[in-house]
């Protein structure tokens, strides 16, 4: 499988350059905010930086899809926090 996907992954990553406008402090601050949240209240996904605008609907749709998929799993009880 790796031989099949490796060229595609390399092509996707080719030409990507780090975005030097991103501030690593935003990530550190977000981690601290997450750590301060109570048990069971942390979001599954958290976006920081300039990509926040417009990503919430994508994250919500993905979260619902993930919840639905886990709910249909025979091991669903293992994924439930108690």
Residue pairs with C-beta under 8 A, 6 or more apart in sequence:
21 50
22 49
22 50
23 49
26 48
26 49
27 48
29 48
30 46
30 48
34 42
34 46
39 81
40 81
43 59
44 59
44 63
44 66
45 59
45 62
45 63
47 55
47 56
47 59
70 76
70 79
73 79
